[in-house]
Amino acid sequence: MTDVTCSQSYTHFANAVERDGLTIGAVLKAWHFRWQSRQRLSRMTDRELDDVGLDRNMVEREIAKPFWRR
């Protein structure tokens, strides 16, 4: 990641935290939850995914996201 990209990412993050009135702890907790959820999704079988109304393509798109993206 270049310095410019890193700086832009940090600025975007800082603006979102300020805009949403979040604390750093709340952000870290949300990121951890997303990471855990995506890990669990990646281990589910097609039958389990069907039971919760998801398909493999939806899951592949979701788990491809970085943990900081919704």
C-alpha positions as CSV (number, residue, x, y, z in Angstrom):
1,M,0.0,0.0,0.0
2,T,1.4,3.4,-0.9
3,D,1.8,6.2,1.5
4,V,-0.9,8.1,-0.4
5,T,-3.3,5.2,-0.3
6,C,-2.6,4.6,3.4
7,S,-3.1,8.3,4.2
8,Q,-6.4,8.3,2.3
9,S,-7.6,5.2,4.1
10,Y,-6.7,6.7,7.5
11,T,-8.5,9.9,6.6
12,H,-11.6,8.1,5.5
13,F,-11.5,6.0,8.7
14,A,-11.0,9.0,10.9
15,N,-13.9,10.9,9.2
16,A,-16.2,7.9,9.6
17,V,-15.4,7.5,13.3
18,E,-16.0,11.2,13.9
19,R,-19.2,11.3,11.8
20,D,-20.7,8.2,13.4
21,G,-19.6,9.2,16.9
22,L,-17.8,5.9,17.4
23,T,-15.0,5.0,19.7
24,I,-11.9,3.2,18.5
25,G,-13.0,0.3,20.7
26,A,-16.3,0.1,19.0
27,V,-14.7,0.1,15.6
28,L,-12.3,-2.6,16.6
29,K,-15.1,-4.7,18.0
30,A,-17.1,-4.3,14.7
31,W,-14.0,-5.3,12.7
32,H,-13.5,-8.4,14.8
33,F,-17.1,-9.4,14.5
34,R,-17.0,-9.0,10.7
35,W,-13.8,-11.1,10.5
36,Q,-15.3,-13.8,12.7
37,S,-18.5,-13.9,10.7
38,R,-16.7,-14.2,7.4
39,Q,-14.5,-17.0,8.8
40,R,-17.6,-18.9,9.9
41,L,-19.3,-18.3,6.5
42,S,-16.3,-19.7,4.7
43,R,-16.5,-23.0,6.6
44,M,-20.3,-23.5,6.0
45,T,-21.4,-26.3,3.7
46,D,-23.7,-25.6,0.8
47,R,-26.5,-27.3,2.7
48,E,-26.0,-25.0,5.7
49,L,-25.9,-21.9,3.5
50,D,-29.1,-23.0,1.8
51,D,-30.7,-23.3,5.3
52,V,-29.9,-19.7,6.0
53,G,-30.9,-18.5,2.5
54,L,-27.4,-17.9,1.1
55,D,-25.6,-19.4,-1.9
56,R,-22.0,-20.0,-2.4
57,N,-21.6,-17.0,-4.8
58,M,-23.0,-14.6,-2.2
59,V,-20.7,-16.0,0.4
60,E,-17.6,-15.8,-1.8
61,R,-18.3,-12.1,-2.5
62,E,-18.8,-11.5,1.3
63,I,-15.6,-13.3,2.4
64,A,-13.5,-11.6,-0.2
65,K,-14.2,-8.2,1.5
66,P,-11.5,-6.9,3.9
67,F,-12.7,-6.9,7.5
68,W,-13.1,-3.1,7.6
69,R,-15.7,-3.1,4.8
70,R,-19.3,-3.6,5.5
